[in-house]
């Protein structure tokens, strides 16, 4: 098969859609196209990216209006059929609102918007989103959010831990989990999770902003390279 095709959903208020497009087309070299939020046609893409930004201005809960966009019916159907979906920052919030991932993203415990580089530890490299890394690798990529505080009930949290669905965790530069390395108050320093089927990823940090050295590093490129490797070498999910 040819190189997998990516689709980047554009909501009113998206502001990282072009960053994702650039990373896929110009750095990764894979086909990609924008998918308007009113579209009903996913155009046979292999991966869907819900980008960062402020969909519909985030006037209610972040992502709570975007989940009603016409295209989200197709995204939900696509994910339930085993298609790969990444939600980055606001996209992660949309995925939780749409029920594709458990939990919710609350206001940062500082009650402030936080924009800085953070260190993430790869907790599980046996996924379609992380196989280009090694487990316990540490990468540096940016965050930019006001509601990135991941929260869920104790039973769900225990399940996420037991099922190795926590993919990225905030750590210090030595790779150690600490309160100081947690930028938003997320439970268990969670920065990114997958669903039980492992075809839907939500993460607050922005891998598309670290895909080449001129941007500071290419630490985030592995997320997208992992997907290409998966789709080129592994049979689709049943």
N, C-alpha and C positions, 0 to 999 in steps of 0.2 A: 504494500500500500504506500501511497505518498505520505508526505509529512502531515500529521494531524492538523485539523483546522480549528481555530479558536474563535469564539464569539464574545465580544465585550458588550454587555448590556449598558445602555445609556439612559439613565433616569434624569428628569429635570433636577439639577443640583449636583449631578455627578461631576467630580473635578479631577479624578484620577484615571478616567477612561482612556485619555490619550497616552498617559504614562504606560498603562498596560498594553495598549496597542503598539507603542514604540518598542517595548521590551520583546513582544512576540514577533513583530514583523522585522524590525531592524537589527535586533541583537540575536534573537533565537533563529530568525530566518524561516519562521513558519507562517502559513497563511492565517489571516485574521480579518475579521470584519466587525463593524459596529452593529448592534441589534437595538433598535429603538424600543423604548418601553411600551409603546402601543402596538408593536408587531405581534403577530401570532405565529410567525414562521421563523424557526431557529436555523433555517438554511443549511441543514445537515451538518452542523458543526460537531466536533468531537468533544470539545471542552467549552464550558461557559464560565466567564468571569463576571462576577458582580463587583464592580470597582468601588473604591473609596469615594468619599464626598459627603454631600448633605442632601440625600434624595428628598425631594419635595420640601426642602428647607428644614427638615427635621423639626417641623413645627409641633408635632406631637412626639411620641417616643420615636427615637431614631429607627428608621426602617419600617415603621408601622403603617405608613401610607403606601410605600413602595410595594409591599406584599400584595396590594390590590391591583397593581398594574397588569394589563392584559398579558404581557409576556411572562409574568410569574406563573400563570397557569401552565404554560408550556415548560418553564424551567422546572417546576415541581414534577410534572409528568416525566420530563427528561431524566431527572435525578432518580425518581422512583423506578425508572426502567434501567437504571444502572449507569447513566451518563455521568461524566465527571464535571463537578461544579466547584469553583473556588469563590468564596466571598471574602473580600479583603476590606478590613475596617468597617465602613458603612455596609459593605456587602455581607460581612459576618453578622451584623445587626439584622439585616434583611432576612438572612437564613434562619435566625432564631425566631423572628417574628412569623416567618412562613411555616415554621414547624419542621424544617428540614434538619435542624440541629437543636439539641436540647439546651435549656438554660436561657439566660438573658444577659444583656450588657447594660450595666447600671452606670450612673455618674461616677467618675473617678473619685476616690476617697478624698483627694485634695480639693474637689469641687472646681478644679481648674483644667483648662485645655492644656494638654501636655504634648510637646513637639520636640523630640530628641532622638538620638540613636540609642538603641538598647541592645543588649546581648541576649540571644536566644540559644537554648540548648535543644538539640534534636533528640526527642525522647523515643522515637520509633521510626526507623528508616525503612521499615517493611510496609510502605504504603506507596500509592501511585504518585504522591506529592513529595516524597522525601527520599526516594531510592538513590538519588544522586549524592546524598550525604552518607556519613557514617553515624550510627547511634552515638550520642554524647558529643558529636561535633558542636562547636559553638560558632554562631554567625552574628554579625553586627548589621542590623538594618533599622530604619527609622520607624517611629510611631508618630501619629498626629491625630489625637482624638480627645474628646471630652467625656465620652461614655464608653470606656473600654474595660470596665470593671466586671469581669465574668462572674456570674452568680448562678447557682442552681441548688436544688434541694440535696440533702446529705446522701440519699440513696442513689440519685443520679450521679453525683460526684464520685461516690464509691464505685459505681459501674464504669464510669469513664476511666478511672484509675485501673481497675481490674482488667478491663478489656483493651488496655493500651490505646485508648482513643485520644489521649492527650499527646499531641504531636510536637508542639513547641511550648517551652516554659521559660519565663524570664529568670535569668541568672546574672551573677556578677561576672566580671571579666575572667575570673578563675573557674567559671562554670558551676558555681555553687549557688543553690537557691537561698535567697535571703530576703528579709523584709525590705532592705534598702534597694534591692534590684527590682522590686515590684513597683512599676510606675503608676499603677491605677487601683490597686487593692484587689485584683483578681484572686479568687479562691485558688489556693495551691499554686500561685504564680502562673496560672494558665494563660498562654498567649495564643494558642490555636488548638482546635480539636477537629476530629472527623466523626462522622456518623458510624453506626455499628457496621454498616456495609463497606465503609472506607472509600466511598466514592464522592463524598461531599466534605469539603474542608472549609472551615471558617477560621480566620486569623486576623488579629488586630494590627500587627506590624505590616509594613509595606514592602514586600519583596521586589515589586516592580521598580522601586526607587534605588535599588542596588543591583544593577545588572551589568555594569561595566565600570572599569576602573576610573573613568572620568567622573563618575558619580560618587566616587569614594571607595567602591569595591564592587565585586560581582557576587557577593555572598547570597543574594536573593535569587540569582538566576537558576540555582539548583531546583527550586520549586517547579519551574516551568520545564526544565530539562528532564526532570523526573517524569512528568506527564508524557512528554514526547517519547521517552524510552518505554514507558508502560504501553502506550498505544501502538508503538511500532513492533513490540516484541511479545506482548502478552495478549491473550484472547480477551475480548470484551467481557464484562461481567454478565453472567447469565440472568 
